[in-house]
Amino acid sequence: MKSLVRWGVTLGLVGSTLLGSVVAVNFPALALSEQQIKDKLDSVPVYLITNDKGLPLSRTLPAQNGQQGASVTGVYMSRQEALTFIKELRNAKNKDPKVEEMAKKLQVTAVPLGVIYQQLQQSKNQPNRLLFAFKPVDQEIKGALALLKASGQKIDQFKSVPVFAVRFAPDKGYVPIELGANKQQMIPLFLSKQDAQGLLTQVKQKFPKADIQVIDVDGVIKTLTDKNDSWLNQVVLVPSPESREYIKTLPRDNAPKPKALPSKQR
């Protein structure tokens, strides 16, 4: 799958992120198409729990107003956390025999985030549209809450997947960097607070008021969809260190193709 192959290319850029030069530059304004948004999201792998046929594990929500409850598919941001869920399910005591047999066939399947976005776009006007429940990494949630509280916000919960962006100052723009041999000028949005902190440490030397802004993946997608700001063309989503390590294990030219997601929930 081309998206999976691109992960390796993206990793090459990401590997030089903290070695990149901070630059200040003006970009031309161009609207992003749905395909361009998908391409940007494709740089981030997410993880589904699937059966041996590649179909995602879903749970049914309670019925409402006499109508059958919708099915929701869990989307993990951490492969390790998805594997842990499977292990706990297999080790659970007093399981139903059917559940026990099902658990033996479960596996973790990686798909690009752009595939989830594409499925949501294609089914958004359908009565049985696809529903996904994202499961953020606990450590990143704690990091996001700590930053928000430090900035004076009163918040106890963060209900989405946190994204971390480095700014020159709270009232200034995002920090672009030069990546790769071609010195591409990009604006990194990190899925890991640790990565954002690494860039901030460099920026602080010249820009003492620089900080990390906490946003969320829903806000990123909405901004990419609705806005026509010039900097959006240079945005690159940077996977977490854990996902980058996983990407290294993928064959560069023969990446496995994830099973297709079902067209609708049953």
N, C-alpha and C positions, 0 to 999 in steps of 0.2 A: 504494500500500500504506500502510495507516494507520501502520505502524511507521516507515516512512521519513518520512512527514509529521511524526510526532512528533519526529524528530530535529531538525527546525527549531525546534520548541517548546522542546525541551531545550536547544538551543543558546542560545536567548534567556535561559534561566536561567543557563547556564554562563557566558555573557558577563559576568554581574554577580557571578560567584563571588568574585573577588578584591576586589570593592567591597562585598561583603556584610558585615553586622555579625556578629561572633561572639556567640553567645548561649548561655546555659545554661538548659536546659528539661527537664522530665520529660514523657515521652510515654506514652500508654496502651499496654498490651501487647495486640497482636493477631497471631494466626498469619497467615502469608502463604500464600496459595494458589499453586498452580502457575502460574496465569495472572498473578498479581501478580508473581511472580518473573520470568516472561517479560517482563512490561511493564518492569520495572527494567532487565533486560539489553538490551532493545530500544533503549535510549538510546545503545548503543555499536555503531557499524558495524564489521563485519569483512569481509574480502575473500577471495573465492574465485577461482581461475583456472578459467574455464569455456570450453567450445567455443562455436561460433557458434549452437548450439541451447540454450545456457544450462546444459548439464550439466557438473558440476564435474570437473576433472581429478583422477584418483586414481592411486595406485600400489598394486601388489599386494605384500603381505608374503610372505616365504618360507613354503612349506608346512611344517606341523608334524604329526608323528604320522600321516603319510600323508593328511592332510586339506588341501584347497585353502587357500592363504593368503588372509586377509581383505584387503579393499581399504581404503585410508586416504585421506581427502581432506584436503589441506592448507588450513589457515585462517590467513591472514595478518592481523596486527594493523596492518600498514602497507600502504596502497595502493601507495606508491612502491616498496616492496620487492617486492610482487607484480608490478608492472610491470617491475622490473629482472630478475626471474626470466624473464619472457617474452622480454625483449630478449636475455638471455644464451642462452636456448634457441635463438632464431632465429639468433644469430650463431655458434653452436657449429659447429666444423668437423667434417667427416667424419660428418655426420648420415645416418641411415637416411632414404631418400626419403619413407617414410611419416611419419616423425617430422617431417621438414621441412614436409610438407604440413599436418600437424596443427598445427604451431607457428604457421603463417600465420593460423589461425582462432581462436587463443586470445585471450581478453580477460579483464579484471578485472571481476568482478561484486560489488557491495557487497550484503550482507545484514545485518539486525540480528542481534546476538549471541543475542537471544532466539529466533530461528528455529533456530539451531544447538542451543540448549538444548532446544527443543521436539522437534526431530527425535531427539535422544538419548533423551529421555523416552519418546517413542512407540515407539522400537525397542529399548529396553534389555532386554526379555525375549525378543527374537527371536533365533534362531540366527545369522542374517546381519545382526546389528544394525549400524547405522552407526558408523563410526570416524572421528574427526577428529584431526588432528595440528596443534596450535596453534603458530604461528611468531611468537614475541615479537619486539619491536623490540630489536636488539642494544644500543642506547644505554640502554634502560630496564633491560635485564638487568644491564648494568654498573653502573647507578645503584643497583639493588636490592642487588647484591653489596657495593658500597661501604658502603651504610648498614648492612647486616647485619654486616659486618666491623668497622665503627666501633662497633657495639653489643657487640662482644666475641664474636660467633659465628664459629666456624671453618667456613667454607663456601667452596667453590670453584665450585659449579655451582648454577644456579637453573633447574629443569626445567619451569617453568610460566610463565604470563603474570603478571608482577608487578603488584600493585595497591598504591597508597600512601595511607595514612590518617594524618591529623594528630591527635595526642592532646594533651590538656592536660599530661600527664606519663606516663612509662612505666607507672605504676600507676593512671592516671586514665582517664576515658572519652574518646571521640572528640569532636572539635570540631564542633559544629553551626554553621551559618551561616544567615542570612536571605537569601532569593533573590527577585528580581523585585519588581514593584510591590505584590504581595500579601504580601510579606515571609514567604514560606513558609519554615518552619524545616526544614532538610534537613541530612543528614550526608553530605558528599562523599567518595567513594572515587575516587581519581584513577588514570587509566591512564598518567599522565605524572608523573615525579618533579619536573619543572620546575614544574608546577602546584601540587603539594603543597608545594614549597619556598616558593612565593609566599604561600600561606596561612600556613605556619609562620612566615614573617618577620613577619607581622602579629601572630600570636598571641604570639610571643616577647616582645613589648613588655609584656604583662600577665602572661604565664605563662612565666617563664624556663626552666622544666623541660620545656616542650612539645617534642615530637619527632615524627618520622615513623615509623610502623610499616609494615614491608613484609609484605604478605600475598600471596596469589595468587588468581587468578580461580576456581580449583577450590575453595579454602577459602571464598571469598565465597559461591559457589553452595551449598556444603554447609551453611554457616551459615544462609543464607536458607531452606534446605529443612528443616533439623533443629531450629533454635532458635525460641524463642517470646519472644525479648527485645524489649523495647519499642522500642529505637532502630532496629530493622530496618525499621520502617515508613517511616522518614524517610531511608533510604539512597538516594542517587542516584549512579549511576556516571557519571563525567565522562570523555568521550572525550579522546584526545590532541589537542594543537594541530593536528597534521596532519589528523586526522579531522574536527575542527571546521571547518577550512578547506574540506575536501571537502563537508561538509554544507551550507555556504553556497552551493555551486554547484547544489544540488538545488532544483527547483521546489517551492514551498511547498504548492501545491494539487494538482499533477499529478506527484507523485514517481513515478519508474519502478518498476514492480513486478518484483522479481527473479524469475528462473525458479525453479520449484519444485525442491527437492532431490529426488533419486531416493529412492524408498521403501526400497530396499535396494541393497547393493553387489553387483556381479556378479563 
